[in-house]
Amino acid sequence: MVGLLIRILVNDYNNIRDDKVRRGYGVVCGWMSIILNIVLCCIKVFAGILSGSIAITTDAVNNLTDAGSSFVNIIGFKMAGRKPDPEHPFGHGRIEYVAGLIISILIIVCGVELGKTSVTKIIDTSDIFTSKTVFIILIISIIVKIYMYSYDKKYGEKTDSPILKAAAVDSFTDVIATSAVLISVVIFEFTGVVIDGWCGLIVSVIIIYSGVSSVKDTIDPLLGSRPDPGYVKLIEKYVLAQRGILGMHDLIIHNYGPGRSMISFHAEVPSESNLIDAHDAVDNIERKLREVLKCDCIIHIDPIVTDDSITGRMRDFTRIIVTNVDPHLKINDFRMVQGTTHTNLIFDLVIPHGLPLSDDEIVEEIKQKVRELPGSHFAIINVEKPYV
């Protein structure tokens, strides 16, 4: 059904890299979720009143909050699609994350309130009424939520939408929650044991857990999380495919919302190459990345000495020294400046986070090993941290 609606309502629906198409997917999925959640809420309220089950009523309220979440998500998609303006030159894409954060907080609040109600039910137990109608309603609810999970997951991955991915996780937790309610009804039917309040409490805990997980998923990109390794490899693929580029380093990816990014990196070119040719090469890279990955980029050119065997040999010696200190270390921008009394080996040292030695200890150990090389050599080291 959702796939059919997307093909009917979204123009050029196969072009998912287009912002309008991507928003179309989100709006269609959002409205479908609103309709289904409202229907589920109404029939569960009826079942809750009929049975007197707090767990079913709790699950109904959860569906209502899911409908509200979907509505806010639609607003988020719409606002995120606004064009850049003087105050927001990088667009409004991060509104998707903000919308997701607001919904996540509301889900947590709802879970806490429902948990309080469930605790009251545990303390003051009363029988619940079961019937075939209640069973059928709960089973239908589980089937519908599995369907919602499937289309949110499918189109969330297809469009790389954090909102739809979060909605898929929420639908999956709803399947677990409603299953717990169904189990409580079945147990009461066959044993007469009332665990309704406990199941309601389990549902509220699942809701809170879902909200906390969604908070993390939306806060991470706002704070600046590590980029997707697959995205990094794509960038490297297109950069290194360009003729005249020897390598790249110092890649930084600035995320301004799904499908909106600004990247910068250093492109290594032979020092003997013509400046105009090098500039033409990075222009080609910028155009290719903008065309394929829809991102803007700033490229710094780093000249690499390739026609001096002494410099190349010392670069290799230095790289061996560095990797012997720790195999995770890397060097960039190597230069050798020879003087009358000594030679300076100047380079950037990339030190990943979380190594056992401190940055100062690593630098000092490398400097000491460089001084032990034949001749008089000194290491001039600039420490950097990786961003990918």
C-alpha positions as CSV (number, residue, x, y, z in Angstrom):
1,M,0.0,0.0,0.0
2,V,2.7,2.5,1.0
3,G,4.8,1.6,-2.1
4,L,1.8,2.2,-4.3
5,L,1.0,5.6,-2.7
6,I,4.7,6.6,-3.2
7,R,4.5,5.7,-6.9
8,I,1.3,7.6,-7.3
9,L,2.0,10.7,-5.1
10,V,5.8,11.2,-5.4
11,N,7.0,12.5,-8.7
12,D,10.2,10.9,-10.0
13,Y,10.1,8.6,-7.0
14,N,13.2,6.6,-8.0
15,N,15.4,9.7,-7.7
16,I,15.9,9.4,-3.9
17,R,18.9,11.8,-3.9
18,D,16.5,14.7,-4.7
19,D,15.4,16.5,-1.6
20,K,11.8,16.8,-2.8
21,V,11.5,13.1,-3.6
22,R,13.1,12.2,-0.2
23,R,10.6,14.5,1.6
24,G,7.8,12.9,-0.4
25,Y,8.7,9.5,1.0
26,G,8.7,10.9,4.5
27,V,5.4,12.6,4.2
28,V,3.6,9.5,2.7
29,C,5.0,7.2,5.4
30,G,4.2,9.8,8.0
31,W,0.5,10.2,7.0
32,M,0.1,6.4,6.7
33,S,1.5,6.0,10.2
34,I,-0.9,8.7,11.6
35,I,-3.9,7.0,10.1
36,L,-3.0,3.5,11.3
37,N,-2.0,4.7,14.8
38,I,-5.3,6.6,15.3
39,V,-7.3,3.5,14.1
40,L,-5.3,1.3,16.5
41,C,-5.7,3.8,19.4
42,C,-9.5,3.8,18.9
43,I,-10.0,0.1,18.8
44,K,-7.6,-0.4,21.7
45,V,-9.5,2.2,23.8
46,F,-12.7,0.2,23.0
47,A,-10.9,-3.1,24.0
48,G,-9.5,-1.4,27.2
49,I,-12.9,-0.2,28.2
50,L,-14.5,-3.6,27.4
51,S,-11.9,-5.5,29.4
52,G,-11.0,-3.1,32.1
53,S,-7.3,-3.7,31.3
54,I,-4.8,-0.9,32.1
55,A,-2.2,-2.6,29.9
56,I,-4.5,-2.3,26.8
57,T,-5.4,1.3,27.7
58,T,-1.7,2.0,28.1
59,D,-0.9,0.5,24.7
60,A,-3.7,2.6,23.2
61,V,-2.2,5.8,24.6
62,N,1.2,4.7,23.2
63,N,-0.4,4.5,19.7
64,L,-1.8,8.0,20.2
65,T,1.6,9.4,21.0
66,D,3.0,7.5,17.9
67,A,0.4,9.4,15.8
68,G,1.5,12.7,17.3
69,S,5.2,11.7,16.7
70,S,4.4,11.0,13.0
71,F,2.7,14.4,12.7
72,V,5.7,16.2,14.1
73,N,7.9,14.2,11.8
74,I,5.9,15.4,8.8
75,I,6.4,19.0,10.0
76,G,10.1,18.2,10.4
77,F,10.3,17.0,6.9
78,K,8.5,20.1,5.6
79,M,10.6,22.6,7.5
80,A,13.9,20.7,6.7
81,G,13.1,21.2,3.0
82,R,13.1,25.0,3.2
83,K,15.7,26.6,1.0
84,P,18.8,28.2,2.5
85,D,18.4,31.9,3.5
86,P,20.9,34.6,4.7
87,E,20.5,33.5,8.3
88,H,20.8,29.8,7.5
89,P,23.2,29.5,4.4
90,F,23.5,25.7,4.9
91,G,19.7,25.1,4.8
92,H,17.4,23.8,7.5
93,G,18.2,20.1,7.3
94,R,19.0,19.7,11.0
95,I,15.4,20.4,11.8
96,E,14.8,16.7,11.2
97,Y,17.1,15.9,14.1
98,V,15.4,18.6,16.3
99,A,12.0,17.2,15.5
100,G,13.1,13.7,16.3
101,L,14.6,15.0,19.6
102,I,11.3,16.7,20.6
103,I,9.3,13.5,19.9
104,S,11.8,11.4,21.8
105,I,11.4,13.5,24.9
106,L,7.6,13.4,24.6
107,I,7.8,9.6,24.3
108,I,9.8,9.4,27.5
109,V,7.4,11.6,29.4
110,C,4.5,9.5,28.2
111,G,6.3,6.3,29.3
112,V,6.9,7.7,32.8
113,E,3.2,8.7,33.3
114,L,2.0,5.3,32.0
115,G,4.5,3.6,34.4
116,K,2.9,5.5,37.3
117,T,-0.6,4.3,36.3
118,S,0.7,0.7,36.0
119,V,2.2,0.8,39.5
120,T,-1.1,1.9,40.8
121,K,-2.8,-1.0,39.1
122,I,-0.2,-3.4,40.6
123,I,-1.0,-2.1,44.1
124,D,-4.8,-2.1,43.6
125,T,-5.5,-5.2,41.5
126,S,-8.9,-6.0,39.9
127,D,-10.1,-8.6,37.5
128,I,-10.2,-7.9,33.8
129,F,-12.8,-9.1,31.2
130,T,-11.6,-11.1,28.2
131,S,-13.4,-12.0,25.0
132,K,-12.7,-13.0,21.4
133,T,-13.1,-9.3,20.4
134,V,-10.2,-8.4,22.7
135,F,-8.0,-11.2,21.4
136,I,-8.7,-10.3,17.8
137,I,-8.0,-6.5,18.3
138,L,-4.6,-7.3,19.9
139,I,-3.6,-9.7,17.2
140,I,-4.7,-7.2,14.5
141,S,-2.7,-4.5,16.2
142,I,0.5,-6.7,16.2
143,I,0.0,-7.4,12.5
144,V,-0.4,-3.7,11.6
145,K,2.6,-2.7,13.7
146,I,4.7,-5.3,11.9
147,Y,3.6,-3.8,8.6
148,M,4.5,-0.3,9.8
149,Y,7.9,-1.5,10.9
150,S,8.5,-3.0,7.5
151,Y,7.8,0.1,5.4
152,D,9.5,2.5,7.8
153,K,12.6,0.3,7.9
154,K,12.6,-0.2,4.1
155,Y,12.1,3.5,3.2
156,G,14.2,4.8,6.1
157,E,17.2,2.8,4.8
158,K,16.4,3.8,1.2
159,T,16.4,7.5,1.9
160,D,18.8,7.4,4.9
161,S,16.2,9.2,7.0
162,P,16.9,9.2,10.8
163,I,13.2,10.0,11.3
164,L,11.9,6.9,9.4
165,K,14.6,4.7,11.0
166,A,13.5,5.9,14.4
167,A,9.9,5.2,13.5
168,A,10.8,1.7,12.5
169,V,12.4,1.1,15.9
170,D,9.4,2.5,17.6
171,S,7.0,0.2,15.7
172,F,9.2,-2.8,16.5
173,T,9.0,-2.0,20.3
174,D,5.3,-1.6,19.9
175,V,5.1,-5.1,18.5
176,I,6.9,-6.3,21.7
177,A,4.7,-4.2,23.9
178,T,1.4,-5.3,22.4
179,S,2.6,-8.9,22.5
180,A,3.2,-8.5,26.3
181,V,-0.4,-7.2,26.7
182,L,-1.7,-10.2,24.7
183,I,0.2,-12.5,26.9
184,S,-1.3,-10.9,30.1
185,V,-4.8,-11.4,28.6
186,V,-4.2,-15.0,27.7
187,I,-2.7,-15.8,31.2
188,F,-5.8,-14.3,32.9
189,E,-8.1,-16.2,30.6
190,F,-6.6,-19.6,31.4
191,T,-5.3,-19.2,35.0
192,G,-7.2,-16.2,36.4
193,V,-3.9,-14.6,37.5
194,V,-3.9,-10.9,37.0
195,I,-0.6,-9.6,35.7
196,D,-2.2,-6.7,33.9
197,G,-0.4,-4.0,35.9
198,W,3.0,-5.7,35.5
199,C,2.5,-6.0,31.7
200,G,1.5,-2.3,31.7
201,L,4.7,-1.5,33.5
202,I,6.7,-3.6,31.0
203,V,5.1,-1.6,28.2
204,S,6.0,1.7,29.8
205,V,9.6,0.6,30.3
206,I,9.8,-0.4,26.6
207,I,8.3,3.0,25.7
208,I,10.9,4.8,27.9
209,Y,13.7,2.7,26.4
210,S,12.6,3.5,22.9
211,G,12.5,7.2,23.7
212,V,16.0,7.2,25.3
213,S,17.4,5.4,22.2
214,S,15.8,7.9,19.9
215,V,17.2,10.8,21.9
216,K,20.7,9.3,21.4
217,D,20.1,8.8,17.7
218,T,19.0,12.4,17.2
219,I,21.6,14.1,19.6
220,D,24.6,12.3,18.0
221,P,24.4,14.1,14.6
222,L,23.7,17.4,16.4
223,L,26.8,17.1,18.5
224,G,28.9,15.9,15.5
225,S,29.1,12.1,15.4
226,R,31.6,10.0,13.4
227,P,30.5,9.8,9.8
228,D,29.4,6.6,8.1
229,P,32.4,4.6,7.0
230,G,30.7,3.7,3.7
231,Y,30.2,7.5,3.0
232,V,33.9,8.1,3.7
233,K,34.9,5.3,1.3
234,L,32.8,6.7,-1.4
235,I,34.5,10.1,-1.1
236,E,37.9,8.4,-1.2
237,K,36.9,6.4,-4.2
238,Y,36.0,9.5,-6.3
239,V,39.0,11.5,-5.1
240,L,41.6,8.9,-5.8
241,A,40.1,8.1,-9.2
242,Q,41.1,11.6,-10.3
243,R,44.3,11.7,-12.4
244,G,47.2,13.5,-10.7
245,I,46.0,12.8,-7.1
246,L,48.4,10.7,-5.0
247,G,46.3,10.5,-1.9
248,M,44.1,12.4,0.6
249,H,44.0,13.0,4.3
250,D,42.5,15.3,7.0
251,L,39.0,14.6,5.8
252,I,36.3,16.5,7.7
253,I,32.6,16.0,7.1
254,H,30.2,18.7,8.4
255,N,26.6,17.3,8.6
256,Y,23.8,19.9,8.0
257,G,21.1,17.3,7.9
258,P,20.4,14.1,5.9
259,G,21.7,14.5,2.4
260,R,23.3,17.9,3.2
261,S,27.0,18.1,4.0
262,M,30.1,20.2,3.5
263,I,33.4,18.4,3.4
264,S,37.1,19.5,3.4
265,F,40.3,17.5,3.0
266,H,43.9,17.7,1.8
267,A,44.6,16.3,-1.6
268,E,48.2,15.1,-2.2
269,V,49.7,16.0,-5.6
270,P,53.3,15.6,-6.9
271,S,55.4,18.7,-6.0
272,E,56.7,18.9,-9.5
273,S,53.2,19.1,-11.1
274,N,51.9,22.3,-12.7
275,L,49.8,24.4,-10.3
276,I,47.1,25.0,-13.0
277,D,46.9,21.2,-13.6
278,A,46.6,20.5,-9.9
279,H,43.9,23.2,-9.5
280,D,42.0,21.7,-12.5
281,A,42.2,18.2,-10.8
282,V,40.6,19.4,-7.6
283,D,38.0,21.4,-9.6
284,N,37.0,18.1,-11.2
285,I,36.8,16.4,-7.8
286,E,34.5,19.1,-6.5
287,R,32.2,18.8,-9.4
288,K,32.1,15.1,-9.2
289,L,31.3,15.0,-5.4
290,R,28.6,17.7,-5.9
291,E,27.1,15.7,-8.7
292,V,27.2,12.2,-7.1
293,L,27.1,12.8,-3.3
294,K,25.3,16.2,-3.3
295,C,27.9,17.8,-1.1
296,D,30.1,20.9,-1.4
297,C,33.7,20.6,-0.6
298,I,36.9,22.6,0.1
299,I,40.2,21.1,-1.0
300,H,43.6,22.0,0.2
301,I,46.5,21.0,-2.1
302,D,49.5,19.3,-0.4
303,P,52.6,19.0,-2.6
304,I,54.4,15.6,-2.2
305,V,58.0,15.2,-3.2
306,T,58.2,12.2,-5.5
307,D,61.4,12.9,-7.5
308,D,63.9,13.0,-4.5
309,S,65.0,9.6,-3.4
310,I,66.6,10.9,-0.2
311,T,63.3,12.5,0.9
312,G,61.4,9.4,0.0
313,R,63.7,7.1,1.9
314,M,63.5,9.3,5.0
315,R,59.7,9.4,4.8
316,D,59.7,5.6,4.7
317,F,62.1,5.4,7.7
318,T,59.9,7.9,9.7
319,R,56.7,5.9,8.8
320,I,58.3,2.7,10.1
321,I,59.3,4.5,13.4
322,V,55.8,5.8,13.8
323,T,54.0,2.5,13.2
324,N,56.5,0.7,15.6
325,V,55.4,3.1,18.3
326,D,51.7,2.3,17.6
327,P,50.3,0.7,14.4
328,H,47.3,3.1,14.5
329,L,49.5,6.2,14.0
330,K,49.8,7.9,10.6
331,I,51.9,10.7,9.2
332,N,51.0,13.3,6.6
333,D,52.6,16.4,4.9
334,F,56.2,15.0,5.3
335,R,58.9,17.5,4.5
336,M,62.7,17.3,4.9
337,V,64.7,20.5,5.5
338,Q,68.5,20.0,5.3
339,G,70.8,22.4,7.1
340,T,74.5,22.6,7.6
341,T,74.5,21.0,11.0
342,H,71.3,19.0,11.1
343,T,68.2,17.9,9.2
344,N,64.6,18.6,10.3
345,L,61.9,16.1,9.5
346,I,58.6,18.0,9.5
347,F,55.3,16.1,9.4
348,D,51.8,15.9,10.8
349,L,51.2,13.0,13.2
350,V,47.6,11.7,13.3
351,I,46.9,10.2,16.8
352,P,43.6,8.4,17.1
353,H,41.5,8.8,20.3
354,G,41.9,6.2,23.0
355,L,45.5,5.1,22.7
356,P,47.2,3.9,25.9
357,L,50.0,6.5,25.7
358,S,49.3,10.2,25.9
359,D,50.0,12.5,23.0
360,D,53.1,13.9,24.7
361,E,54.5,10.5,25.4
362,I,54.0,9.4,21.8
363,V,55.6,12.5,20.4
364,E,58.6,12.3,22.7
365,E,59.1,8.6,21.9
366,I,59.1,9.3,18.1
367,K,61.4,12.3,18.5
368,Q,63.9,10.1,20.5
369,K,63.8,7.4,17.8
370,V,64.3,10.0,15.0
371,R,67.4,11.3,16.9
372,E,68.8,7.8,16.9
373,L,68.9,7.7,13.1
374,P,72.3,8.0,11.4
375,G,73.3,11.6,11.0
376,S,71.7,14.5,12.9
377,H,67.9,14.4,12.5
378,F,65.2,16.2,14.5
379,A,61.5,15.6,14.3
380,I,59.2,18.6,14.1
381,I,55.8,17.2,14.8
382,N,52.3,18.7,14.5
383,V,49.7,16.5,16.3
384,E,46.3,16.1,14.7
385,K,43.2,14.1,15.5
386,P,41.2,12.1,13.0
387,Y,37.6,13.3,12.3
388,V,36.5,10.1,10.4
